[in-house]
Amino acid sequence: MCGISGLVNFKDNLLYKKYIIEKMTNTLKKRGPDDEGYYFSKHTLLGHRRLVVVDPTGGGQPMIKNVAGNKFVIVYNGELYNTDELKATLINEGYEFESYSDTEVLLTSYIHWGYKCTMHINGIYAFCIWDENNKNLFLARDPLGVKPLFYSIIGDNFIFGSEIKTILAHPSVKPIITEEGLTEIFGLGPARALGSGIFKNIKELPPAHLGILTPYSFSLQEFWKLKAKEHTETLDETAEHLKSLLTDAVKRQLVADVPLCTFLSGGLDSSAISAIAATEFKNKGEILDTYSIDYVDNDKYFTESVFQPNSDSKWVKKMQAFINSNHINVVNDNVTLATSLVDAVIANDLPGMADIDSSLFLFCKEVRKNHTVALSGECAY
């Protein structure tokens, strides 16, 4: 994942406040450890921290593209799954590309379709595009809200970033938790109300929404909504349809110039994802790396329950043998889980699911030693 940050003020000369965007962007270092970049103009400061996945040399950000005398600048966190199709369409429209990164394809999509670009892109994303000539800022977040994006409006300042701590790094934003925020933490946690950033004056761009900032206003628009339709397929047709959708989704997420693996718990989600990925790897003459997590003495003290009827290890072994993956088992102990709770909360910006958060935190930390990209059945970002 990457991290983005930005500051817009149409009444102030921000060229004297570069230190603010640098401080904000520095909070995203762990999201993007490989590179950093900035865009400075009189009324807009943009920052980016990059985790390199595709096109190490051509995908740097902020990315600038000049078309018909107009300058467009993007900072982007995410991945497009229909990059090749979009690029082919845009080339047919007369556009040229200098890289093979999805960042340039996304930026060009905006240049071509404007605000309607979200109707053409398929992926997980949170991005901002600054139109230098027309002096407006465009923000968008993917339909399911996989990638985070927070913002704050303080006086004439419009502040945004991938994390709450990024917003709090701005000197005008104070870490004040409202009564409503506390209620959400204790009543809804780890969930939040749609658009809530918990802290005073901090909001989250809701999933499937775009934001448009001009010198005169800021507006939100919903660009996608889940629709319920009558199901007319037979059982066999449904099974085949679901299989094709799932296979296509997994295959589209296997594009990377860096080491890629999957999480394998032995459950339905991770097993299906790992099986599809392993088949694709096998077709290329490669072996998929899979990871699972376990705990010291879990074999001695595990107790069955309705929520967890059996230990994962039995099913992990069955799946690993079935797909013939190179499997790595990460083992944690209770003391380490407890001492990692603080780091897990800091990483999340907010209290979450306690031991589950620290467990996932330690697990990903171990996986990161050898892999940059991991596919999983977790509903995490």
C-alpha positions in Angstrom: 0.0 0.0 0.0 1.0 3.6 -0.4 0.0 6.8 1.4 -1.2 10.2 0.2 -1.5 13.6 1.8 -2.4 17.1 0.7 -3.1 20.7 1.7 -5.1 23.2 -0.3 -5.7 26.8 0.6 -6.9 29.2 -2.1 -6.2 32.3 -0.1 -2.8 31.6 1.3 0.6 31.2 -0.3 1.5 27.6 0.7 5.0 27.8 -0.8 6.1 29.1 2.6 4.6 26.1 4.4 6.3 23.1 2.7 7.3 21.8 6.1 3.7 21.1 6.9 3.2 18.7 4.0 6.5 17.1 4.8 5.5 16.5 8.4 2.1 15.1 7.2 3.7 12.8 4.6 6.2 11.5 7.1 3.4 9.9 9.1 2.8 7.6 6.1 6.4 6.2 6.0 5.4 2.7 7.0 2.7 2.6 4.4 5.2 3.6 1.7 8.8 2.7 2.8 10.3 2.7 -0.7 10.1 6.3 -1.9 8.6 9.7 -1.3 7.6 12.6 -3.5 6.1 16.1 -3.3 4.3 18.6 -5.5 4.5 22.3 -4.4 2.4 25.1 -5.9 1.1 28.4 -4.5 -2.2 27.0 -3.3 -1.6 23.2 -3.2 0.9 21.0 -1.5 0.8 17.2 -2.2 2.8 14.4 -0.7 3.2 10.7 -1.4 4.9 7.7 0.2 5.3 4.7 -2.1 5.4 1.0 -1.7 6.7 -0.2 -5.1 4.5 -3.0 -6.6 4.5 -2.3 -10.3 6.9 -0.2 -12.5 9.6 0.8 -10.0 11.0 3.5 -12.3 8.0 4.8 -14.1 5.4 4.8 -11.3 6.8 7.5 -9.1 4.4 10.1 -7.5 3.2 12.8 -7.4 2.8 12.1 -11.2 2.3 15.1 -13.5 0.8 14.9 -17.0 0.4 17.9 -19.3 -2.3 17.7 -21.9 -3.5 20.5 -24.2 -1.6 23.0 -22.2 -3.2 21.9 -18.9 -1.3 20.4 -15.9 -2.8 17.5 -13.9 -1.1 16.1 -10.8 -2.1 12.8 -9.0 -1.3 11.2 -5.7 -2.8 7.7 -5.5 -3.0 4.7 -3.1 -4.4 1.6 -4.7 -4.5 -0.8 -7.6 -6.4 -0.9 -10.8 -7.5 -4.3 -12.0 -8.4 -3.3 -15.6 -5.3 -1.3 -16.4 -4.6 -3.0 -19.7 -8.2 -2.6 -21.0 -8.3 1.1 -20.0 -4.9 1.8 -21.5 -5.9 0.2 -24.8 -9.0 2.3 -24.9 -7.1 5.5 -24.1 -4.4 4.8 -26.7 -7.2 4.5 -29.3 -8.4 7.9 -28.2 -5.0 9.3 -29.0 -3.3 9.4 -25.6 0.4 8.4 -25.2 2.0 6.8 -22.1 5.5 7.0 -20.7 5.2 4.2 -18.2 3.3 0.9 -17.6 2.1 1.9 -14.2 -1.6 2.0 -13.3 -1.0 5.5 -11.9 -0.6 7.0 -15.3 -3.6 5.1 -16.6 -5.7 6.4 -13.8 -4.6 10.0 -14.3 -5.2 9.7 -18.0 -8.6 8.3 -17.4 -9.5 11.4 -15.4 -8.1 13.7 -18.1 -10.3 11.9 -20.6 -13.5 11.2 -18.7 -13.3 13.8 -16.0 -15.5 13.1 -12.9 -17.0 10.1 -14.6 -13.7 8.3 -14.6 -14.9 6.3 -11.6 -17.5 4.6 -13.8 -14.7 3.2 -15.9 -12.1 2.0 -13.4 -12.1 -1.3 -11.6 -10.0 -1.6 -8.5 -9.4 -0.5 -4.9 -8.3 3.1 -4.6 -8.1 6.5 -2.8 -6.7 9.2 -4.9 -6.5 13.0 -5.5 -6.0 14.9 -8.7 -5.2 18.5 -8.8 -6.2 20.5 -12.0 -3.6 23.3 -12.0 -5.3 25.4 -14.7 -8.8 25.2 -13.4 -7.8 25.3 -9.7 -9.9 22.4 -8.5 -9.2 19.2 -6.5 -10.8 15.9 -7.3 -10.8 13.1 -4.7 -12.3 9.6 -5.0 -12.6 6.4 -2.9 -13.3 2.9 -4.2 -16.9 1.5 -4.0 -16.3 -0.8 -0.9 -13.9 1.6 0.9 -11.0 -0.7 0.9 -8.5 2.2 0.8 -8.9 4.9 3.5 -9.1 8.6 2.9 -9.7 11.2 5.6 -10.1 15.0 5.3 -10.6 18.1 7.4 -11.7 21.6 6.7 -10.3 24.2 9.1 -10.8 27.8 8.1 -9.5 28.1 4.6 -7.5 24.9 4.8 -8.6 21.7 3.1 -6.5 18.9 4.5 -6.5 15.3 3.5 -4.5 12.1 4.0 -4.6 8.3 4.1 -4.6 8.1 7.9 -6.0 10.1 10.8 -2.5 10.7 12.1 -1.7 12.4 8.8 -4.5 14.9 9.4 -3.4 15.4 13.0 0.1 16.3 11.8 -1.3 19.6 10.5 -0.9 22.3 13.2 -4.5 23.5 12.9 -6.0 20.1 13.7 -6.2 19.2 17.4 -6.6 15.6 18.7 -10.0 16.2 20.4 -12.3 13.2 20.6 -16.0 14.2 20.5 -18.8 12.7 22.5 -20.1 11.1 19.3 -16.6 9.7 18.6 -16.4 8.1 22.0 -19.8 6.6 21.6 -18.7 5.1 18.3 -15.5 3.6 19.8 -17.4 2.0 22.7 -20.7 1.2 20.9 -19.7 0.4 17.3 -16.0 -0.4 17.5 -14.2 -1.6 15.5 -16.7 -0.1 13.0 -17.5 3.6 12.6 -20.4 5.6 11.3 -20.2 6.3 7.6 -17.9 9.2 7.0 -16.8 9.5 10.6 -13.1 10.2 11.6 -13.9 10.0 15.4 -11.9 13.1 16.1 -13.3 16.7 16.0 -13.2 18.2 12.5 -11.9 15.0 10.9 -14.2 13.1 8.4 -13.6 10.2 6.2 -14.6 10.3 2.5 -17.3 7.6 2.4 -16.9 4.6 0.1 -18.1 5.0 -3.5 -17.9 8.8 -3.1 -16.0 11.5 -4.9 -15.2 14.9 -3.6 -14.8 18.1 -5.6 -13.0 21.2 -4.1 -13.1 24.5 -5.9 -12.2 28.0 -4.7 -15.9 28.4 -3.8 -17.1 25.1 -2.3 -16.5 21.5 -1.4 -19.1 18.9 -2.4 -19.6 15.1 -2.1 -21.2 12.9 -4.7 -22.0 9.2 -4.5 -21.0 7.4 -7.8 -22.0 3.8 -7.1 -24.6 1.9 -5.1 -25.2 -1.8 -4.6 -28.4 -2.9 -6.4 -30.6 -5.9 -5.6 -31.9 -7.8 -8.6 -34.0 -10.9 -9.1 -31.9 -14.0 -9.3 -32.8 -16.0 -12.4 -29.9 -18.5 -12.7 -30.0 -22.2 -11.9 -27.8 -23.7 -9.2 -25.3 -24.9 -11.7 -25.3 -21.6 -13.6 -24.8 -19.7 -10.3 -21.9 -21.9 -9.3 -20.2 -21.4 -12.7 -20.9 -17.7 -12.6 -19.5 -17.3 -9.1 -16.4 -19.4 -10.0 -15.7 -17.2 -13.1 -16.1 -14.0 -11.1 -13.8 -15.2 -8.3 -11.2 -16.6 -10.6 -11.1 -13.4 -12.6 -10.9 -11.2 -9.4 -7.9 -13.2 -8.0 -6.0 -13.4 -11.4 -6.3 -9.6 -11.8 -4.6 -9.1 -8.4 -1.6 -11.3 -9.2 0.1 -8.5 -11.2 3.3 -7.4 -9.4 7.0 -6.7 -10.0 7.7 -7.8 -6.4 7.4 -11.1 -4.5 3.7 -12.1 -4.0 2.1 -14.6 -1.6 -1.2 -15.5 -0.1 -2.5 -16.0 3.5 -3.8 -19.5 4.0 -5.9 -20.2 7.2 -7.5 -23.3 5.8 -10.9 -21.5 5.7 -13.1 -21.2 2.7 -12.0 -17.7 1.6 -8.2 -18.1 1.8 -8.3 -21.7 0.5 -10.2 -20.6 -2.7 -7.9 -17.6 -3.2 -4.7 -19.7 -2.7 -5.9 -22.5 -4.9 -6.6 -20.1 -7.8 -3.3 -18.3 -7.3 -1.3 -21.6 -7.0 -2.8 -22.7 -10.4 -1.7 -19.4 -12.0 1.8 -19.8 -10.5 2.0 -23.4 -11.7 1.1 -22.4 -15.3 4.1 -20.1 -15.2 6.4 -22.9 -13.8 6.5 -21.3 -10.3 5.4 -22.3 -6.8 3.2 -20.1 -4.7 4.3 -19.1 -1.2 1.6 -19.3 1.5 1.5 -18.2 5.1 -0.5 -19.2 8.1 -0.4 -18.2 11.8 -0.4 -20.3 14.9 0.2 -19.9 18.6 2.6 -21.5 21.0 1.0 -24.6 22.7 -2.2 -24.1 20.7 -2.3 -27.8 20.1 -2.5 -28.4 23.9 -5.0 -25.7 24.9 -7.3 -25.2 22.0 -11.0 -25.5 22.9 -13.7 -26.0 20.4 -16.6 -23.5 20.2 -19.4 -22.5 17.9 -17.3 -19.6 16.6 -14.2 -21.7 16.2 -15.1 -25.4 15.9 -11.6 -26.6 15.2 -8.0 -25.5 14.9 -6.8 -24.0 11.6 -3.7 -26.2 11.4 -5.5 -29.4 10.3 -7.0 -27.6 7.3 -3.9 -25.6 6.5 -2.0 -28.9 6.0 -4.7 -30.4 3.8 -4.8 -27.3 1.6 -1.0 -26.9 1.4 -0.7 -30.5 0.2 -3.5 -30.1 -2.3 -2.1 -26.9 -4.0 1.5 -27.9 -3.4 2.5 -24.5 -2.1 5.7 -23.5 -0.3 4.2 -23.0 3.1 5.5 -20.9 6.0 3.9 -21.2 9.5 4.3 -18.1 11.7 4.1 -18.9 15.5 3.3 -16.2 18.1 3.1 -16.3 21.9 0.6 -14.6 24.2 3.2 -12.3 25.7 4.2 -10.9 22.3 0.6 -10.5 21.4 -0.1 -8.4 24.5 3.0 -6.2 24.1 2.1 -5.5 20.5 -1.3 -4.1 21.3 0.0 -0.6 21.5 1.7 -0.8 18.1 -1.4 -2.3 16.6 -3.6 0.5 17.8 -1.1 3.1 16.5 -1.1 1.4 13.1 -4.9 1.5 13.1 -5.1 5.0 14.5 -8.0 3.8 16.7 -8.9 0.9 19.1 -10.0 -2.2 17.1 -10.3 -5.9 17.8 -7.6 -6.3 20.5 -5.7 -9.5 20.2 -6.9 -10.0 16.6 -5.3 -6.7 15.7 -2.0 -7.5 17.3 -2.0 -11.0 15.8 -2.5 -9.6 12.3 0.1 -6.9 13.0 2.7 -9.4 14.0 1.8 -11.8 11.2 2.1 -9.2 8.5 5.3 -7.9 10.0 6.8 -11.4 9.5 5.4 -11.9 6.0 6.9 -8.5 5.0 10.4 -9.8 5.5 10.2 -11.8 2.2 7.0 -10.5 0.4 5.6 -7.2 -0.6 2.1 -8.2 -1.7 -0.2 -10.7 0.0 -3.6 -11.8 -1.1 -6.0 -12.9 1.7 -9.5 -13.5 2.7 -9.3 -10.8 5.4 -11.5 -7.8 4.9 -8.4 -5.6 5.7 -6.5 -3.0 3.9 
